[in-house]
Amino acid sequence: MTRNLLGARLVDVGDGNLAGITGVDAAAEASPHEAGLTAGAVDSIWSSVEALYRTGAYPAVTFCLRRRGQIVLNRSIGYAHGGGPGESRGAHARLAEPDTPICLFSASKAITAMLVHKLAEEGGIDLDNRVSHYLPEFTGGGKDRTTIAQVLSHQGGFPMFDVDAADGPETLLDWDRCIELICAAPAEKGGKRLAYHAITGGFILAEVIRRVTGMAFTDYLDSRFRQPLGMRYFTFGLEKNQRARVATNYVAGQPVRFPISLLAKQALSAGFSEVVDVSNRDYFMNAVVPAGNLYATAEELSRFYQMMLDGGVYDGRQVLAPATIRRAVRPAVRLRYDHTLKIPMRYSEGLMLGVNPFGLYGPMTGQAYGHLGFMNILGWADPDRDIAASLMVTGKAILGGHLLALGQLLSTLSWQCRS
């Protein structure tokens, strides 16, 4: 493990020569010209991804970029297992590959949200109707007037519940217990107070799908998105026969200290290191956590956003109606202070939106939409640049030099792909 003077947990990146630990899906990558880019532009973007890896915050990085519907980059750097901070790269070390499945954490929320929009498209629900219309027990603490649209836009009034008062973090893996606790939890200022629903909203939205359709949540995902899009992974939890390829998550970066440690625990309903540890365990992969444990490759996540960018069409099939996508990406919350994340955020009904002059997806990305995952996982589409991109990382670092490199990557991507 490499440590800087401030005690950061960093990956040993050696002499910086990444050729031996880089995977390239050459068969999938189109020529830059086909995507309306120069070779220099693509090289510049990839160099920024390499610079992000060289910060030492991420044992593995996978990245996929589509431009004008063409894959121009689908690559990996580093180790899926055995190359984290403090680990020597012995015989057990396993290189990451472009098709390595990685847990999306909160980037999963976008998929759950779009399933809710799909159910509305099919006539199963009205997004402006109260949650209690579909879940009669969802009335505790004054939540009876909360609408589905408010839950999607993080204005539902129940951003967290007291896991410690229940059975500890393992409660998050018990679907029925979570629904019970969330329904009984007291409401905040529903419809008025913006507060990111890190775990709670996903369970309620998925339970609405389950109640209305009579299907398991994962079966609804499978039939509406996973199969139509031809995905190999792209589901919540992971089958046992697929776990040999999954990437391991690691605590990295600067030590997480008070008050950030407290804020992280409030948002995640568990301690920072505990979340990382749990995410690598079999019982986490056995569970379905609608706000936090969808597994996918970088290309699969980029494929999903390309479908949205293409008006809901994939391979000639209408997966989502254009009107559904228009509502899903429409701003529901102007740039406002988020009382959970402690920063200004801009949301649609289910997605995190870009901001001008600089936001989550880089400079001048006010039309972009997607979602962030713990920590620095990103999936998004930007209609202004005609790109669908995904960045997957396995180091869970809040503070450190990686933030500057991430900002540089997003800036490079935005400028090189501008129309």
FENWOGI-V323477 format. One record per residue. N is the residue number from 1. SS is DSSP state (hx for helix, st for strand, lp for the rest). PHI is phi in whole degrees, 0 to 359 (NA if undefined). BURIAL is + if it has 24 or more other ideal C-beta (glycine too) atoms within 12 Angstrom, else -. Layout:
n->N ss->SS phi->PHI burial->BURIAL
n->N ss->SS phi->PHI burial->BURIAL
This chain:
n->1 ss->lp phi->NA burial->-
n->2 ss->st phi->263 burial->+
n->3 ss->lp phi->235 burial->-
n->4 ss->lp phi->269 burial->-
n->5 ss->lp phi->295 burial->-
n->6 ss->lp phi->266 burial->-
n->7 ss->lp phi->85 burial->-
n->8 ss->lp phi->292 burial->+
n->9 ss->st phi->272 burial->+
n->10 ss->st phi->232 burial->+
n->11 ss->lp phi->281 burial->+
n->12 ss->lp phi->283 burial->+
n->13 ss->lp phi->266 burial->+
n->14 ss->lp phi->63 burial->-
n->15 ss->lp phi->274 burial->-
n->16 ss->lp phi->89 burial->-
n->17 ss->lp phi->280 burial->-
n->18 ss->lp phi->258 burial->+
n->19 ss->hx phi->304 burial->-
n->20 ss->hx phi->284 burial->-
n->21 ss->hx phi->239 burial->+
n->22 ss->st phi->251 burial->+
n->23 ss->st phi->250 burial->+
n->24 ss->st phi->233 burial->+
n->25 ss->lp phi->273 burial->+
n->26 ss->lp phi->298 burial->-
n->27 ss->lp phi->293 burial->-
n->28 ss->lp phi->270 burial->-
n->29 ss->lp phi->284 burial->+
n->30 ss->lp phi->278 burial->+
n->31 ss->lp phi->290 burial->-
n->32 ss->hx phi->307 burial->+
n->33 ss->hx phi->301 burial->-
n->34 ss->hx phi->297 burial->-
n->35 ss->hx phi->259 burial->+
n->36 ss->lp phi->75 burial->-
n->37 ss->lp phi->237 burial->+
n->38 ss->lp phi->268 burial->-
n->39 ss->hx phi->299 burial->-
n->40 ss->hx phi->296 burial->-
n->41 ss->hx phi->295 burial->+
n->42 ss->hx phi->295 burial->+
n->43 ss->hx phi->299 burial->-
n->44 ss->hx phi->295 burial->+
n->45 ss->hx phi->296 burial->+
n->46 ss->hx phi->294 burial->+
n->47 ss->hx phi->299 burial->+
n->48 ss->hx phi->289 burial->+
n->49 ss->hx phi->294 burial->+
n->50 ss->hx phi->298 burial->+
n->51 ss->hx phi->295 burial->+
n->52 ss->hx phi->296 burial->+
n->53 ss->hx phi->298 burial->+
n->54 ss->lp phi->293 burial->+
n->55 ss->lp phi->292 burial->+
n->56 ss->lp phi->84 burial->+
n->57 ss->lp phi->274 burial->+
n->58 ss->lp phi->229 burial->+
n->59 ss->lp phi->300 burial->+
n->60 ss->st phi->222 burial->+
n->61 ss->st phi->228 burial->+
n->62 ss->st phi->237 burial->+
n->63 ss->st phi->214 burial->+
n->64 ss->st phi->226 burial->+
n->65 ss->st phi->231 burial->+
n->66 ss->st phi->252 burial->+
n->67 ss->st phi->227 burial->+
n->68 ss->lp phi->53 burial->+
n->69 ss->lp phi->82 burial->+
n->70 ss->st phi->257 burial->+
n->71 ss->st phi->286 burial->+
n->72 ss->st phi->253 burial->+
n->73 ss->st phi->219 burial->+
n->74 ss->st phi->214 burial->+
n->75 ss->st phi->218 burial->+
n->76 ss->st phi->222 burial->+
n->77 ss->st phi->221 burial->+
n->78 ss->st phi->99 burial->+
n->79 ss->st phi->242 burial->+
n->80 ss->st phi->287 burial->+
n->81 ss->st phi->206 burial->+
n->82 ss->lp phi->90 burial->+
n->83 ss->lp phi->237 burial->+
n->84 ss->lp phi->276 burial->+
n->85 ss->lp phi->304 burial->+
n->86 ss->lp phi->85 burial->-
n->87 ss->lp phi->251 burial->+
n->88 ss->lp phi->276 burial->-
n->89 ss->lp phi->270 burial->+
n->90 ss->lp phi->269 burial->-
n->91 ss->lp phi->294 burial->-
n->92 ss->lp phi->277 burial->-
n->93 ss->lp phi->292 burial->-
n->94 ss->st phi->227 burial->+
n->95 ss->st phi->293 burial->+
n->96 ss->lp phi->288 burial->+
n->97 ss->lp phi->232 burial->+
n->98 ss->lp phi->304 burial->+
n->99 ss->lp phi->258 burial->+
n->100 ss->lp phi->289 burial->+
n->101 ss->lp phi->284 burial->+
n->102 ss->st phi->226 burial->+
n->103 ss->st phi->290 burial->+
n->104 ss->lp phi->280 burial->+
n->105 ss->hx phi->50 burial->+
n->106 ss->hx phi->290 burial->+
n->107 ss->hx phi->297 burial->+
n->108 ss->hx phi->297 burial->+
n->109 ss->hx phi->302 burial->+
n->110 ss->hx phi->297 burial->+
n->111 ss->hx phi->289 burial->+
n->112 ss->hx phi->300 burial->+
n->113 ss->hx phi->299 burial->+
n->114 ss->hx phi->290 burial->+
n->115 ss->hx phi->293 burial->+
n->116 ss->hx phi->295 burial->+
n->117 ss->hx phi->297 burial->+
n->118 ss->hx phi->297 burial->+
n->119 ss->hx phi->296 burial->+
n->120 ss->hx phi->295 burial->+
n->121 ss->hx phi->301 burial->+
n->122 ss->lp phi->281 burial->-
n->123 ss->lp phi->88 burial->-
n->124 ss->lp phi->285 burial->+
n->125 ss->lp phi->219 burial->+
n->126 ss->lp phi->247 burial->-
n->127 ss->lp phi->298 burial->+
n->128 ss->lp phi->270 burial->-
n->129 ss->lp phi->277 burial->+
n->130 ss->st phi->288 burial->+
n->131 ss->hx phi->302 burial->+
n->132 ss->hx phi->296 burial->+
n->133 ss->hx phi->294 burial->-
n->134 ss->hx phi->258 burial->+
n->135 ss->lp phi->238 burial->+
n->136 ss->lp phi->303 burial->-
n->137 ss->lp phi->280 burial->-
n->138 ss->lp phi->277 burial->+
n->139 ss->lp phi->225 burial->-
n->140 ss->hx phi->298 burial->+
n->141 ss->hx phi->64 burial->-
n->142 ss->hx phi->86 burial->-
n->143 ss->lp phi->271 burial->+
n->144 ss->lp phi->296 burial->-
n->145 ss->lp phi->262 burial->-
n->146 ss->lp phi->292 burial->+
n->147 ss->st phi->265 burial->+
n->148 ss->hx phi->298 burial->+
n->149 ss->hx phi->300 burial->+
n->150 ss->hx phi->292 burial->+
n->151 ss->hx phi->296 burial->+
n->152 ss->hx phi->300 burial->+
n->153 ss->lp phi->260 burial->+
n->154 ss->lp phi->63 burial->+
n->155 ss->lp phi->237 burial->+
n->156 ss->lp phi->283 burial->+
n->157 ss->lp phi->89 burial->+
n->158 ss->lp phi->220 burial->+
n->159 ss->lp phi->295 burial->+
n->160 ss->lp phi->204 burial->+
n->161 ss->lp phi->221 burial->+
n->162 ss->lp phi->277 burial->-
n->163 ss->lp phi->292 burial->+
n->164 ss->lp phi->299 burial->-
n->165 ss->lp phi->288 burial->-
n->166 ss->lp phi->265 burial->-
n->167 ss->lp phi->236 burial->-
n->168 ss->lp phi->87 burial->-
n->169 ss->hx phi->302 burial->+
n->170 ss->hx phi->298 burial->-
n->171 ss->hx phi->303 burial->+
n->172 ss->hx phi->297 burial->+
n->173 ss->hx phi->261 burial->+
n->174 ss->lp phi->251 burial->-
n->175 ss->hx phi->306 burial->+
n->176 ss->hx phi->297 burial->-
n->177 ss->hx phi->293 burial->-
n->178 ss->hx phi->297 burial->+
n->179 ss->hx phi->299 burial->+
n->180 ss->hx phi->299 burial->-
n->181 ss->hx phi->293 burial->+
n->182 ss->hx phi->292 burial->+
n->183 ss->hx phi->297 burial->+
n->184 ss->hx phi->273 burial->-
n->185 ss->lp phi->294 burial->+
n->186 ss->lp phi->292 burial->-
n->187 ss->lp phi->271 burial->+
n->188 ss->lp phi->268 burial->+
n->189 ss->lp phi->276 burial->-
n->190 ss->lp phi->304 burial->+
n->191 ss->lp phi->85 burial->+
n->192 ss->lp phi->235 burial->-
n->193 ss->lp phi->264 burial->+
n->194 ss->lp phi->277 burial->+
n->195 ss->lp phi->208 burial->+
n->196 ss->lp phi->308 burial->+
n->197 ss->lp phi->268 burial->+
n->198 ss->lp phi->296 burial->+
n->199 ss->lp phi->238 burial->+
n->200 ss->hx phi->296 burial->+
n->201 ss->hx phi->299 burial->+
n->202 ss->hx phi->299 burial->+
n->203 ss->hx phi->297 burial->+
n->204 ss->hx phi->293 burial->+
n->205 ss->hx phi->297 burial->+
n->206 ss->hx phi->291 burial->+
n->207 ss->hx phi->292 burial->+
n->208 ss->hx phi->300 burial->+
n->209 ss->hx phi->301 burial->+
n->210 ss->hx phi->296 burial->+
n->211 ss->hx phi->293 burial->+
n->212 ss->hx phi->287 burial->+
n->213 ss->hx phi->272 burial->+
n->214 ss->lp phi->74 burial->-
n->215 ss->lp phi->253 burial->-
n->216 ss->lp phi->298 burial->-
n->217 ss->hx phi->304 burial->+
n->218 ss->hx phi->291 burial->+
n->219 ss->hx phi->291 burial->-
n->220 ss->hx phi->295 burial->+
n->221 ss->hx phi->300 burial->+
n->222 ss->hx phi->298 burial->-
n->223 ss->hx phi->282 burial->-
n->224 ss->hx phi->268 burial->+
n->225 ss->hx phi->238 burial->+
n->226 ss->hx phi->298 burial->+
n->227 ss->lp phi->290 burial->-
n->228 ss->lp phi->301 burial->+
n->229 ss->lp phi->267 burial->+
n->230 ss->lp phi->65 burial->-
n->231 ss->lp phi->279 burial->+
n->232 ss->lp phi->275 burial->-
n->233 ss->lp phi->254 burial->+
n->234 ss->lp phi->56 burial->+
n->235 ss->st phi->211 burial->+
n->236 ss->st phi->276 burial->+
n->237 ss->lp phi->79 burial->+
n->238 ss->lp phi->215 burial->+
n->239 ss->lp phi->297 burial->-
n->240 ss->hx phi->301 burial->-
n->241 ss->hx phi->284 burial->-
n->242 ss->hx phi->253 burial->-
n->243 ss->lp phi->285 burial->+
n->244 ss->lp phi->293 burial->-
n->245 ss->lp phi->256 burial->+
n->246 ss->lp phi->292 burial->+
n->247 ss->lp phi->278 burial->+
n->248 ss->lp phi->277 burial->+
n->249 ss->lp phi->265 burial->+
n->250 ss->st phi->225 burial->+
n->251 ss->st phi->288 burial->+
n->252 ss->lp phi->212 burial->+
n->253 ss->st phi->78 burial->+
n->254 ss->lp phi->295 burial->+
n->255 ss->lp phi->304 burial->-
n->256 ss->lp phi->271 burial->+
n->257 ss->lp phi->244 burial->-
n->258 ss->lp phi->299 burial->-
n->259 ss->lp phi->270 burial->-
n->260 ss->hx phi->297 burial->-
n->261 ss->hx phi->300 burial->-
n->262 ss->hx phi->292 burial->-
n->263 ss->hx phi->297 burial->+
n->264 ss->hx phi->296 burial->+
n->265 ss->hx phi->294 burial->+
n->266 ss->hx phi->296 burial->+
n->267 ss->hx phi->287 burial->+
n->268 ss->hx phi->265 burial->+
n->269 ss->lp phi->64 burial->+
n->270 ss->lp phi->193 burial->+
n->271 ss->lp phi->295 burial->+
n->272 ss->hx phi->304 burial->+
n->273 ss->hx phi->296 burial->+
n->274 ss->hx phi->295 burial->+
n->275 ss->hx phi->299 burial->+
n->276 ss->hx phi->297 burial->+
n->277 ss->hx phi->299 burial->-
n->278 ss->hx phi->298 burial->+
n->279 ss->hx phi->295 burial->+
n->280 ss->lp phi->264 burial->+
n->281 ss->lp phi->264 burial->+
n->282 ss->hx phi->300 burial->-
n->283 ss->hx phi->292 burial->-
n->284 ss->hx phi->289 burial->+
n->285 ss->hx phi->285 burial->+
n->286 ss->hx phi->284 burial->-
n->287 ss->lp phi->273 burial->+
n->288 ss->lp phi->240 burial->+
n->289 ss->lp phi->242 burial->+
n->290 ss->lp phi->299 burial->+
n->291 ss->lp phi->259 burial->+
n->292 ss->lp phi->200 burial->+
n->293 ss->lp phi->220 burial->+
n->294 ss->st phi->279 burial->+
n->295 ss->st phi->252 burial->+
n->296 ss->st phi->201 burial->+
n->297 ss->lp phi->268 burial->+
n->298 ss->hx phi->298 burial->+
n->299 ss->hx phi->295 burial->+
n->300 ss->hx phi->297 burial->+
n->301 ss->hx phi->293 burial->+
n->302 ss->hx phi->297 burial->+
n->303 ss->hx phi->298 burial->+
n->304 ss->hx phi->299 burial->+
n->305 ss->hx phi->289 burial->+
n->306 ss->hx phi->295 burial->+
n->307 ss->hx phi->302 burial->+
n->308 ss->hx phi->294 burial->+
n->309 ss->hx phi->297 burial->+
n->310 ss->lp phi->271 burial->+
n->311 ss->lp phi->72 burial->-
n->312 ss->lp phi->90 burial->+
n->313 ss->st phi->259 burial->-
n->314 ss->st phi->221 burial->+
n->315 ss->lp phi->53 burial->-
n->316 ss->lp phi->81 burial->-
n->317 ss->st phi->249 burial->-
n->318 ss->st phi->277 burial->-
n->319 ss->lp phi->276 burial->+
n->320 ss->lp phi->227 burial->+
n->321 ss->lp phi->288 burial->-
n->322 ss->hx phi->306 burial->-
n->323 ss->hx phi->296 burial->-
n->324 ss->hx phi->296 burial->+
n->325 ss->hx phi->293 burial->+
n->326 ss->hx phi->301 burial->-
n->327 ss->hx phi->291 burial->+
n->328 ss->hx phi->295 burial->+
n->329 ss->hx phi->259 burial->+
n->330 ss->lp phi->289 burial->+
n->331 ss->st phi->302 burial->+
n->332 ss->st phi->251 burial->+
n->333 ss->st phi->224 burial->+
n->334 ss->st phi->293 burial->-
n->335 ss->st phi->300 burial->-
n->336 ss->st phi->221 burial->+
n->337 ss->st phi->291 burial->-
n->338 ss->st phi->267 burial->+
n->339 ss->lp phi->285 burial->+
n->340 ss->lp phi->267 burial->+
n->341 ss->lp phi->281 burial->+
n->342 ss->lp phi->66 burial->-
n->343 ss->st phi->218 burial->-
n->344 ss->st phi->291 burial->-
n->345 ss->st phi->223 burial->+
n->346 ss->st phi->229 burial->+
n->347 ss->st phi->237 burial->+
n->348 ss->st phi->261 burial->+
n->349 ss->lp phi->277 burial->+
n->350 ss->lp phi->124 burial->+
n->351 ss->lp phi->234 burial->+
n->352 ss->st phi->270 burial->+
n->353 ss->st phi->258 burial->+
n->354 ss->lp phi->288 burial->+
n->355 ss->lp phi->221 burial->+
n->356 ss->lp phi->259 burial->-
n->357 ss->lp phi->277 burial->-
n->358 ss->st phi->212 burial->-
n->359 ss->st phi->220 burial->+
n->360 ss->lp phi->302 burial->+
n->361 ss->lp phi->251 burial->+
n->362 ss->st phi->111 burial->+
n->363 ss->st phi->285 burial->+
n->364 ss->lp phi->54 burial->+
n->365 ss->lp phi->241 burial->+
n->366 ss->lp phi->295 burial->+
n->367 ss->lp phi->263 burial->+
n->368 ss->lp phi->284 burial->+
n->369 ss->st phi->214 burial->+
n->370 ss->st phi->170 burial->+
n->371 ss->st phi->199 burial->+
n->372 ss->st phi->265 burial->+
n->373 ss->st phi->233 burial->+
n->374 ss->lp phi->292 burial->+
n->375 ss->lp phi->254 burial->+
n->376 ss->lp phi->70 burial->+
n->377 ss->st phi->279 burial->+
n->378 ss->st phi->222 burial->+
n->379 ss->st phi->225 burial->+
n->380 ss->st phi->198 burial->+
n->381 ss->st phi->235 burial->+
n->382 ss->st phi->228 burial->+
n->383 ss->lp phi->301 burial->+
n->384 ss->lp phi->296 burial->-
n->385 ss->lp phi->252 burial->+
n->386 ss->lp phi->54 burial->+
n->387 ss->st phi->235 burial->+
n->388 ss->st phi->230 burial->+
n->389 ss->st phi->228 burial->+
n->390 ss->st phi->211 burial->+
n->391 ss->st phi->235 burial->+
n->392 ss->st phi->245 burial->+
n->393 ss->st phi->222 burial->+
n->394 ss->lp phi->248 burial->+
n->395 ss->st phi->273 burial->+
n->396 ss->st phi->256 burial->+
n->397 ss->lp phi->236 burial->+
n->398 ss->lp phi->272 burial->+
n->399 ss->lp phi->246 burial->+
n->400 ss->lp phi->148 burial->+
n->401 ss->lp phi->293 burial->+
n->402 ss->hx phi->298 burial->+
n->403 ss->hx phi->295 burial->-
n->404 ss->hx phi->294 burial->-
n->405 ss->hx phi->294 burial->+
n->406 ss->hx phi->295 burial->+
n->407 ss->hx phi->300 burial->+
n->408 ss->hx phi->293 burial->+
n->409 ss->hx phi->299 burial->+
n->410 ss->hx phi->296 burial->+
n->411 ss->hx phi->294 burial->+
n->412 ss->hx phi->298 burial->+
n->413 ss->hx phi->299 burial->+
n->414 ss->hx phi->294 burial->+
n->415 ss->hx phi->285 burial->-
n->416 ss->hx phi->289 burial->+
n->417 ss->lp phi->258 burial->+
n->418 ss->lp phi->295 burial->-
n->419 ss->lp phi->294 burial->-
